[in-house]
């Protein structure tokens, strides 16, 4: 991959064979492809997503409780 800034190549990096670029809006669709991820990879992704959801829920709960106090 080559990073270009103002028309000039400023950096080059090797990209692994299993890397890909995707927009956030299409990310969830990747998990519908049964041949793309192994079970272990899906479990790791699921664990990470669940941790993120739990943290967001905690923050929202704390904000809600703070709003109720006011």
C-alpha positions as CSV (number, residue, x, y, z in Angstrom):
1,X,0.0,0.0,0.0
2,X,1.3,3.5,-0.8
3,X,0.1,6.5,1.1
4,X,-0.2,9.5,-1.2
5,X,-0.5,13.0,0.3
6,X,-0.8,16.1,-2.0
7,X,0.0,14.0,-5.0
8,X,3.3,12.7,-3.5
9,X,3.9,9.2,-2.2
10,X,5.0,9.6,1.4
11,X,4.9,6.0,2.7
12,X,4.7,2.4,1.6
13,X,3.6,-0.6,3.6
14,X,3.3,-4.3,2.9
15,X,-0.3,-5.5,3.3
16,X,-0.9,-9.1,4.5
17,X,-2.5,-11.5,2.0
18,X,-5.6,-11.8,4.3
19,X,-6.1,-8.0,4.6
20,X,-8.9,-6.1,3.0
21,X,-10.4,-2.7,2.9
22,X,-14.1,-2.2,3.5
23,X,-16.4,0.5,4.5
24,X,-18.1,0.4,7.9
25,X,-21.5,0.2,6.2
26,X,-20.6,-3.2,4.6
27,X,-18.7,-4.7,7.6
28,X,-21.7,-6.7,9.0
29,X,-22.3,-8.2,5.6
30,X,-18.9,-10.0,5.7
31,X,-20.1,-12.3,8.5
32,X,-22.8,-13.7,6.2
33,X,-20.0,-15.3,4.1
34,X,-19.6,-18.8,5.7
35,X,-16.2,-19.3,4.1
36,X,-14.5,-16.1,5.1
37,X,-13.9,-16.6,8.8
38,X,-13.0,-19.6,10.9
39,X,-15.0,-20.4,14.0
40,X,-12.1,-19.3,16.2
41,X,-12.0,-15.9,14.4
42,X,-15.7,-15.5,14.7
43,X,-15.5,-16.2,18.4
44,X,-12.8,-13.7,18.9
45,X,-14.8,-11.1,16.9
46,X,-17.9,-11.9,18.9
47,X,-16.0,-11.5,22.2
48,X,-14.6,-8.2,21.2
49,X,-17.9,-6.8,20.0
50,X,-19.7,-8.0,23.2
51,X,-17.1,-6.2,25.3
52,X,-17.6,-3.0,23.4
53,X,-21.4,-3.3,23.7
54,X,-21.0,-3.8,27.5
55,X,-18.8,-0.8,27.9
56,X,-21.1,1.4,25.8
57,X,-24.1,0.2,27.9
58,X,-22.2,1.0,31.1
59,X,-21.5,4.5,30.0
60,X,-25.0,5.1,28.8
61,X,-26.4,3.8,32.1
62,X,-24.1,6.1,34.1
63,X,-25.1,9.1,32.0
64,X,-28.8,8.1,32.5
65,X,-28.4,7.9,36.2
66,X,-26.6,11.2,36.3
67,X,-29.4,12.8,34.3
68,X,-32.0,11.4,36.8
69,X,-30.1,13.0,39.7
70,X,-30.3,16.5,38.2
